[in-house]
Amino acid sequence: MFSPTNWQRIDLRKLDRAQTLERMAKEVGGVATAFRVMGGLLLFFLACGALFVAALILPKLIDVGCQIQGMPGGADDPFTGIELATTTRDATFTLVFPDGQTMIAGAGMWICSIVICLRASKMLRAIVQAKRPFDEGRVRDLMEIGQLLMFQGLVLPIAGSALTWALLRVIQYQGNLELSIIGPYQGCSIIVGLVLMAIARIFEYGCILQDQDDRLL
């Protein structure tokens, strides 16, 4: 696996083309596996959460009856969130969290994270198999992953807040309503997305150099 100290101990100028590609394939392959495992775990937890809600929460909300209300909190709390709950609160489903983030946006970002992990794993595995990092396909992969991160950090929070606001207005919810569009996590997604999209453009130049190098061999 990649370690900064490994690069400090090795003079890359002494490695030939085959050794460099072999080293790259080994370390990139490990990262690809990590992304695949991470995506699988996220998918597993998402499926468990969905099954829990479908099997235990929704039946009670339907059978007993439910209402949309503010979540319990202290007297000094200006906003504690919004939930769909039975009158006795033995079953609840959060619509808006205390920080203003919506469940719709949260679920969308979770799904988007799974897609990003699996997409990154696929891109890195393609690099390992071909031992060719600078390729037009990899440029598209990087650009698409960057765009997914931008979508996750910018579009989903706005769309989630808009849909939740519209839903609460349709049912004429009268309680406190505070919706948050961009949080720290979303900000990181936007930054990383922009960086990857810029790197994708840099890879385009790498593809030109790769093509020239291949013609010389």
Backbone bond lengths (Angstrom), bond angles and torsions (degrees), N, CA, C in turn:
res aa  C-N    CA-C-N  psi(-1)  N-CA   C-N-CA  omega(-1)  CA-C   N-CA-C  phi
1 M - - - 1.466 - - 1.519 109.29 -
2 F 1.312 115.72 152.11 1.461 120.43 -177.11 1.527 111.03 -62.74
3 S 1.314 114.88 135.71 1.456 121.30 175.29 1.519 107.99 -144.79
4 P 1.334 117.73 132.21 1.469 119.30 -179.48 1.517 112.43 -55.68
5 T 1.349 116.80 -35.15 1.459 118.71 -178.60 1.521 111.28 -67.11
6 N 1.341 117.69 -30.47 1.456 119.96 177.36 1.525 110.82 -60.84
7 W 1.328 115.95 -42.15 1.460 119.93 -179.53 1.527 110.75 -69.40
8 Q 1.318 117.07 -30.16 1.457 119.55 178.66 1.532 111.16 -70.96
9 R 1.321 117.41 -29.96 1.463 120.23 -177.17 1.520 112.36 -84.71
10 I 1.340 117.26 -16.36 1.464 120.20 -174.46 1.520 109.98 -111.59
11 D 1.321 115.63 130.56 1.462 121.11 173.89 1.524 107.14 -86.81
12 L 1.338 116.80 105.24 1.462 120.88 -175.32 1.515 112.45 -62.66
13 R 1.331 117.25 -21.16 1.459 120.12 179.86 1.522 111.82 -69.54
14 K 1.342 116.56 -19.15 1.458 120.80 -179.47 1.530 112.44 -89.71
15 L 1.332 117.08 -5.98 1.458 120.98 178.85 1.522 109.88 -90.23
16 D 1.338 116.88 135.76 1.457 118.83 176.33 1.528 109.66 -84.18
17 R 1.306 116.47 -179.51 1.469 121.82 -175.94 1.523 111.56 -59.79
18 A 1.326 116.78 -46.35 1.462 120.64 -177.02 1.520 111.00 -64.68
19 Q 1.330 117.34 -42.48 1.464 120.51 -179.59 1.524 111.13 -65.38
20 T 1.326 115.87 -40.46 1.467 119.79 179.50 1.525 111.36 -64.13
21 L 1.350 116.86 -43.47 1.463 120.59 179.82 1.523 110.92 -67.24
22 E 1.322 116.88 -37.70 1.457 120.16 178.65 1.520 110.86 -65.52
23 R 1.317 116.77 -41.48 1.456 121.40 177.66 1.524 110.53 -63.51
24 M 1.322 115.55 -43.49 1.462 120.25 179.19 1.525 110.57 -61.81
25 A 1.344 116.48 -46.46 1.459 120.67 -177.39 1.528 111.31 -61.09
26 K 1.325 117.06 -39.69 1.460 121.07 -178.76 1.520 111.24 -64.67
27 E 1.324 116.90 -48.14 1.465 119.86 -175.30 1.527 112.08 -76.07
28 V 1.324 116.97 -38.71 1.466 120.23 177.82 1.521 110.26 -66.88
29 G 1.326 116.85 -34.76 1.464 119.93 177.30 1.516 111.86 -61.97
30 G 1.340 116.27 -38.21 1.469 119.42 176.82 1.511 112.24 -64.07
31 V 1.324 116.96 -40.11 1.470 120.69 178.34 1.527 110.15 -66.90
32 A 1.342 116.70 -39.40 1.465 120.13 178.30 1.521 110.94 -60.33
33 T 1.324 116.81 -41.88 1.464 121.11 177.80 1.528 111.04 -63.57
34 A 1.331 116.23 -40.87 1.468 120.19 179.10 1.522 110.65 -61.88
35 F 1.331 117.13 -42.60 1.466 120.29 178.47 1.527 110.67 -64.44
36 R 1.338 117.15 -39.49 1.458 120.52 -179.31 1.523 110.34 -64.92
37 V 1.335 116.29 -43.33 1.465 120.30 178.78 1.525 110.33 -64.47
38 M 1.329 116.23 -43.51 1.460 119.95 -179.99 1.533 111.00 -61.63
39 G 1.327 116.35 -44.27 1.460 119.43 178.19 1.515 111.77 -62.66
40 G 1.343 116.81 -39.59 1.459 120.49 178.10 1.518 112.32 -64.32
41 L 1.330 116.90 -41.08 1.457 120.53 178.63 1.524 111.45 -65.62
42 L 1.327 116.14 -42.99 1.468 119.42 178.12 1.526 110.95 -61.38
43 L 1.331 116.31 -41.04 1.468 120.51 178.45 1.515 110.88 -64.88
44 F 1.333 116.88 -40.28 1.469 121.24 179.23 1.525 111.06 -62.82
45 F 1.333 116.95 -47.59 1.466 120.36 -178.87 1.530 110.99 -66.19
46 L 1.342 116.47 -36.72 1.462 119.36 177.59 1.523 110.63 -64.36
47 A 1.326 116.42 -43.17 1.464 120.19 179.03 1.529 110.86 -64.13
48 C 1.342 117.01 -40.82 1.471 120.15 178.37 1.524 110.90 -62.95
49 G 1.326 116.70 -42.64 1.460 120.29 178.47 1.512 112.25 -63.42
50 A 1.335 116.29 -42.48 1.467 120.28 179.61 1.531 111.01 -64.88
51 L 1.331 116.66 -41.35 1.463 120.31 178.79 1.528 111.17 -65.94
52 F 1.325 116.58 -38.87 1.465 120.60 179.04 1.530 110.62 -61.58
53 V 1.333 115.81 -46.04 1.468 119.79 179.67 1.520 110.79 -65.47
54 A 1.347 116.42 -44.84 1.468 120.18 -177.27 1.520 112.41 -67.27
55 A 1.331 117.07 -35.94 1.464 119.89 -174.48 1.523 113.75 -89.43
56 L 1.326 117.91 -32.47 1.462 119.76 -172.61 1.529 114.20 -114.75
57 I 1.308 118.25 -34.56 1.467 120.26 -174.84 1.526 112.08 -88.72
58 L 1.338 117.07 -54.37 1.465 119.99 -175.68 1.529 113.68 -59.64
59 P 1.351 120.13 -42.96 1.471 118.68 178.99 1.524 113.14 -56.65
60 K 1.333 117.02 -40.65 1.467 119.72 179.20 1.524 111.05 -68.75
61 L 1.336 116.75 -41.41 1.461 119.48 179.39 1.524 111.44 -62.02
62 I 1.345 116.17 -34.69 1.472 120.47 -179.15 1.532 111.27 -78.70
63 D 1.313 116.94 -44.32 1.468 120.63 -176.21 1.530 112.56 -70.80
64 V 1.320 117.53 -46.78 1.466 121.75 -175.18 1.524 111.56 -83.00
65 G 1.313 116.51 -29.74 1.459 120.17 -173.33 1.519 109.59 99.45
66 C 1.308 117.36 148.98 1.463 119.96 -175.67 1.517 110.60 -146.22
67 Q 1.297 114.73 169.15 1.456 121.80 177.83 1.524 109.36 -147.23
68 I 1.331 115.87 155.97 1.463 120.48 176.60 1.517 108.03 -91.74
69 Q 1.320 116.09 127.62 1.453 121.00 -174.40 1.529 110.19 -149.81
70 G 1.327 115.16 166.43 1.450 119.95 174.64 1.518 110.79 -72.51
71 M 1.306 117.38 145.29 1.453 120.71 178.17 1.525 110.24 -73.70
72 P 1.337 117.75 145.57 1.466 119.98 -179.44 1.525 111.54 -61.04
73 G 1.311 115.48 145.61 1.467 120.98 179.07 1.507 110.10 -163.80
74 G 1.310 115.02 -177.69 1.452 119.59 179.29 1.519 112.04 -72.81
75 A 1.323 115.35 164.12 1.461 120.26 -178.54 1.522 111.85 -65.28
76 D 1.330 116.68 -27.13 1.456 120.34 -177.48 1.529 113.24 -90.34
77 D 1.334 117.20 -2.66 1.462 120.06 -179.56 1.524 109.91 -79.36
78 P 1.344 118.45 118.36 1.461 120.32 -179.79 1.518 113.00 -69.09
79 F 1.345 116.14 -32.65 1.465 119.91 179.94 1.523 108.77 -149.88
80 T 1.321 116.38 127.68 1.467 120.87 -176.11 1.515 112.77 -117.77
81 G 1.324 117.60 3.51 1.453 120.47 -179.10 1.513 111.89 105.91
82 I 1.312 116.06 171.86 1.467 122.69 -179.04 1.518 108.10 -130.59
83 E 1.321 116.22 138.55 1.457 120.37 -177.07 1.517 111.59 -137.94
84 L 1.315 114.57 158.53 1.455 122.64 169.72 1.519 105.61 -101.29
85 A 1.361 117.94 117.03 1.458 119.94 -170.77 1.523 111.48 -145.47
86 T 1.331 114.14 156.35 1.462 120.04 171.13 1.531 108.03 -74.37
87 T 1.314 116.79 167.69 1.465 120.12 -177.72 1.526 112.46 -63.53
88 T 1.310 116.52 -30.25 1.468 120.47 179.44 1.532 112.12 -94.43
89 R 1.313 118.00 -1.32 1.462 124.67 -179.40 1.534 112.47 58.55
90 D 1.338 116.90 31.09 1.462 118.59 173.99 1.521 110.95 -80.73
91 A 1.343 116.25 -9.85 1.463 121.72 173.26 1.528 107.35 -144.41
92 T 1.322 116.38 127.52 1.465 120.79 -178.94 1.525 110.18 -137.49
93 F 1.304 114.53 151.84 1.475 121.33 175.72 1.524 107.18 -137.86
94 T 1.313 117.02 117.78 1.465 122.03 -175.22 1.524 111.34 -75.83
95 L 1.319 115.89 128.95 1.462 121.87 175.08 1.520 111.71 -98.84
96 V 1.332 116.58 -41.11 1.466 122.27 178.25 1.523 107.88 -133.74
97 F 1.309 117.23 126.16 1.457 121.89 -179.27 1.532 110.63 -78.26
98 P 1.334 117.66 162.92 1.471 119.83 -178.53 1.525 114.63 -56.74
99 D 1.347 117.43 -26.37 1.470 119.16 178.99 1.521 113.09 -85.11
100 G 1.332 116.69 4.18 1.458 120.64 177.89 1.513 114.99 91.55
101 Q 1.333 117.97 -4.22 1.455 120.91 177.54 1.528 109.73 -76.50
102 T 1.311 117.34 143.19 1.461 121.35 -176.47 1.524 111.65 -97.20
103 M 1.312 115.48 152.94 1.459 120.73 177.26 1.519 110.85 -64.30
104 I 1.329 117.21 -36.83 1.464 120.38 179.76 1.518 110.45 -60.28
105 A 1.326 116.34 -47.73 1.466 120.26 179.28 1.523 110.88 -65.70
106 G 1.336 116.83 -40.07 1.459 120.45 -179.44 1.517 112.13 -62.02
107 A 1.335 116.55 -44.73 1.465 119.89 178.94 1.522 110.55 -65.14
108 G 1.331 116.26 -40.80 1.462 119.82 178.90 1.516 112.21 -63.14
109 M 1.331 116.65 -42.19 1.464 120.15 -179.90 1.525 111.05 -68.25
110 W 1.331 117.46 -34.19 1.464 120.82 177.41 1.530 110.06 -63.72
111 I 1.337 116.43 -45.76 1.465 121.06 178.53 1.524 110.35 -63.38
112 C 1.322 115.89 -41.68 1.468 120.74 -179.83 1.533 110.21 -63.62
113 S 1.323 117.85 -36.75 1.466 121.24 178.26 1.525 110.82 -63.56
114 I 1.327 116.46 -39.11 1.469 120.19 177.43 1.520 110.44 -62.65
115 V 1.327 116.53 -46.69 1.464 120.97 179.88 1.532 110.62 -61.08
116 I 1.323 116.96 -42.04 1.468 121.21 -179.33 1.526 110.54 -63.43
117 C 1.329 117.43 -45.09 1.469 120.54 179.75 1.521 111.50 -61.43
118 L 1.322 117.06 -45.89 1.455 120.37 -179.04 1.531 111.20 -68.81
119 R 1.330 116.19 -35.62 1.470 120.34 178.54 1.520 110.27 -67.04
120 A 1.334 117.04 -41.93 1.460 120.85 178.79 1.525 110.58 -65.52
121 S 1.335 116.83 -40.42 1.458 120.10 178.30 1.525 111.21 -62.13
122 K 1.320 116.40 -42.88 1.458 120.71 179.21 1.528 110.93 -62.75
123 M 1.331 117.42 -42.19 1.467 121.37 179.70 1.527 110.73 -63.12
124 L 1.331 117.17 -45.68 1.459 120.58 -177.67 1.522 111.67 -68.95
125 R 1.324 117.10 -35.98 1.459 119.65 176.95 1.526 111.21 -66.04
126 A 1.340 116.75 -34.65 1.464 120.27 176.53 1.530 110.71 -64.72
127 I 1.341 115.91 -37.92 1.469 119.93 176.96 1.516 110.63 -65.23
128 V 1.330 117.48 -41.55 1.466 121.41 -179.74 1.524 110.82 -64.24
129 Q 1.334 116.27 -44.31 1.458 119.92 -176.84 1.527 112.07 -67.46
130 A 1.326 116.08 -41.89 1.469 119.62 -178.02 1.526 112.45 -87.46
131 K 1.352 115.75 -18.15 1.469 121.24 -173.51 1.531 110.45 49.82
132 R 1.324 112.95 46.44 1.462 120.96 -176.86 1.531 108.14 -144.99
133 P 1.326 117.91 90.84 1.468 119.71 -176.48 1.518 113.72 -70.96
134 F 1.333 117.11 -34.78 1.459 119.93 -176.49 1.522 109.38 -94.13
135 D 1.320 113.70 98.12 1.462 121.48 -176.23 1.521 107.87 -147.66
136 E 1.320 116.91 149.28 1.467 120.53 -178.96 1.529 111.61 -59.99
137 G 1.331 115.86 -33.69 1.463 118.86 178.18 1.511 112.23 -64.92
138 R 1.338 116.66 -37.76 1.463 120.21 179.65 1.521 110.82 -71.31
139 V 1.331 116.69 -32.03 1.466 119.97 175.12 1.526 110.01 -61.52
140 R 1.334 116.05 -45.26 1.473 120.16 178.28 1.521 110.99 -63.95
141 D 1.347 116.33 -40.04 1.462 119.76 179.26 1.533 110.96 -60.54
142 L 1.330 116.35 -48.14 1.464 120.33 -179.94 1.520 111.20 -61.49
143 M 1.321 116.38 -42.94 1.467 119.93 -179.78 1.525 110.79 -63.63
144 E 1.329 117.05 -42.11 1.460 120.45 -179.25 1.527 111.72 -66.96
145 I 1.342 116.93 -39.92 1.463 119.71 177.93 1.523 110.14 -65.06
146 G 1.339 116.75 -41.45 1.460 120.15 176.51 1.521 111.87 -61.21
147 Q 1.329 116.38 -41.52 1.463 120.28 178.80 1.524 111.29 -66.86
148 L 1.339 117.29 -37.17 1.466 120.52 176.59 1.526 111.18 -62.93
149 L 1.331 116.50 -40.42 1.459 120.23 178.12 1.533 110.69 -65.87
150 M 1.328 116.85 -39.78 1.464 120.21 176.29 1.532 110.45 -63.40
151 F 1.325 116.31 -42.36 1.463 121.32 177.82 1.524 110.45 -62.15
152 Q 1.330 115.90 -42.80 1.459 120.98 179.86 1.521 111.95 -64.83
153 G 1.328 116.63 -41.81 1.458 119.81 -174.83 1.503 115.08 -84.10
154 L 1.331 117.58 -24.31 1.467 120.00 -174.01 1.519 113.76 -115.89
155 V 1.324 116.86 -50.96 1.473 120.25 -173.52 1.530 111.59 -74.22
156 L 1.338 117.44 -47.49 1.463 120.02 -175.41 1.533 113.33 -61.29
157 P 1.345 119.95 -44.94 1.474 118.48 178.30 1.528 112.31 -61.29
158 I 1.325 116.45 -40.72 1.468 119.31 179.95 1.522 110.66 -66.86
159 A 1.348 116.24 -45.47 1.463 120.28 -179.76 1.525 110.86 -64.08
160 G 1.340 116.76 -42.13 1.463 120.41 179.13 1.516 112.11 -62.24
161 S 1.323 116.55 -43.15 1.470 120.19 179.03 1.522 110.85 -66.14
162 A 1.335 116.80 -41.10 1.472 120.49 -179.33 1.526 111.17 -64.57
163 L 1.333 116.63 -44.61 1.466 119.76 -179.30 1.527 111.12 -67.17
164 T 1.324 116.62 -40.58 1.467 119.60 178.64 1.519 111.20 -65.47
165 W 1.330 116.83 -43.15 1.476 120.71 177.73 1.520 110.42 -59.91
166 A 1.352 116.88 -43.88 1.465 120.22 -179.82 1.528 111.05 -63.75
167 L 1.338 116.62 -41.39 1.465 120.49 179.52 1.524 111.28 -62.19
168 L 1.331 116.43 -46.06 1.461 119.98 -178.39 1.528 111.75 -67.91
169 R 1.322 116.56 -32.12 1.468 119.24 177.63 1.530 111.07 -72.51
170 V 1.324 117.68 -35.51 1.459 121.26 179.69 1.525 110.61 -64.08
171 I 1.336 116.57 -40.19 1.467 119.52 -179.65 1.530 111.52 -88.17
172 Q 1.346 115.86 3.68 1.468 122.56 176.31 1.532 112.19 59.85
173 Y 1.313 115.55 49.09 1.457 121.17 176.22 1.522 109.28 -67.22
174 Q 1.333 117.47 129.95 1.459 121.97 -173.51 1.535 113.92 -105.95
175 G 1.310 117.68 -2.64 1.461 119.81 -177.23 1.521 112.54 -80.55
176 N 1.334 115.65 -177.35 1.462 120.90 177.54 1.520 110.24 -63.89
177 L 1.313 115.17 142.56 1.459 120.62 -179.54 1.522 109.18 -138.76
178 E 1.324 115.39 115.03 1.461 121.48 175.85 1.517 108.20 -130.85
179 L 1.318 116.53 117.66 1.450 121.26 -179.01 1.523 109.88 -113.34
180 S 1.321 115.78 135.79 1.463 121.26 179.40 1.526 108.89 -108.25
181 I 1.316 116.31 131.99 1.469 120.66 -177.86 1.525 111.39 -93.18
182 I 1.328 117.02 -50.62 1.459 120.93 -176.23 1.522 110.04 -121.93
183 G 1.322 116.16 123.81 1.465 121.79 174.58 1.513 110.18 -115.43
184 P 1.343 117.70 -176.79 1.470 120.94 -179.10 1.519 113.41 -56.85
185 Y 1.343 116.63 -41.50 1.462 119.50 -178.71 1.518 111.02 -65.64
186 Q 1.329 116.07 -42.61 1.454 119.62 179.32 1.521 111.02 -64.13
187 G 1.333 116.12 -38.26 1.458 119.46 177.98 1.515 111.91 -61.05
188 C 1.338 117.25 -40.62 1.473 121.27 177.72 1.522 110.72 -64.15
189 S 1.325 117.08 -40.29 1.465 120.49 179.18 1.523 110.91 -61.52
190 I 1.316 116.57 -42.29 1.462 120.54 179.58 1.527 110.63 -63.95
191 I 1.330 116.57 -44.84 1.465 120.32 -178.88 1.526 111.28 -63.26
192 V 1.347 116.24 -48.24 1.467 119.89 -179.43 1.535 110.25 -64.48
193 G 1.321 117.10 -38.33 1.458 120.23 177.59 1.516 112.40 -60.82
194 L 1.321 116.78 -44.00 1.466 120.64 178.09 1.527 111.25 -63.83
195 V 1.332 116.80 -40.20 1.465 120.81 179.51 1.527 110.32 -63.15
196 L 1.333 117.15 -45.11 1.464 120.11 -178.96 1.522 111.45 -66.00
197 M 1.316 117.60 -36.84 1.461 119.92 178.06 1.529 110.57 -66.63
198 A 1.341 116.87 -35.52 1.468 120.18 176.24 1.527 110.31 -68.73
199 I 1.338 117.00 -40.82 1.467 120.40 178.39 1.525 110.55 -63.91
200 A 1.328 116.60 -34.86 1.463 119.81 177.89 1.527 110.58 -60.19
201 R 1.332 116.81 -39.64 1.465 120.19 177.24 1.525 110.55 -66.90
202 I 1.327 117.05 -37.08 1.460 120.45 176.99 1.530 110.18 -65.04
203 F 1.329 116.98 -37.57 1.459 121.31 178.62 1.520 111.38 -63.28
204 E 1.320 117.46 -27.70 1.464 119.57 177.27 1.527 110.56 -60.29
205 Y 1.315 116.30 -40.52 1.461 120.14 176.78 1.529 109.98 -68.84
206 G 1.331 116.93 -36.59 1.456 120.33 175.75 1.517 111.83 -61.33
207 C 1.329 117.12 -34.46 1.466 120.78 177.86 1.527 110.88 -64.02
208 I 1.329 115.81 -38.53 1.474 119.94 177.86 1.523 109.91 -63.26
209 L 1.337 116.91 -45.98 1.461 120.88 178.99 1.528 110.85 -64.26
210 Q 1.339 117.09 -38.13 1.459 121.16 178.57 1.522 110.47 -62.75
211 D 1.331 116.19 -42.79 1.465 120.21 179.83 1.528 110.56 -64.27
212 Q 1.334 117.08 -42.38 1.459 119.91 178.41 1.522 110.78 -64.10
213 D 1.350 116.48 -40.07 1.463 120.56 179.36 1.520 111.43 -64.28
214 D 1.355 116.19 -40.96 1.470 120.02 -179.86 1.517 110.83 -63.23
215 R 1.325 117.52 -35.27 1.469 119.92 -178.94 1.525 112.01 -70.94
216 L 1.335 115.78 -24.01 1.463 119.19 -179.44 1.523 112.44 -81.86
217 L 1.352 114.90 -19.60 1.482 118.81 -177.92 1.510 111.45 -80.65
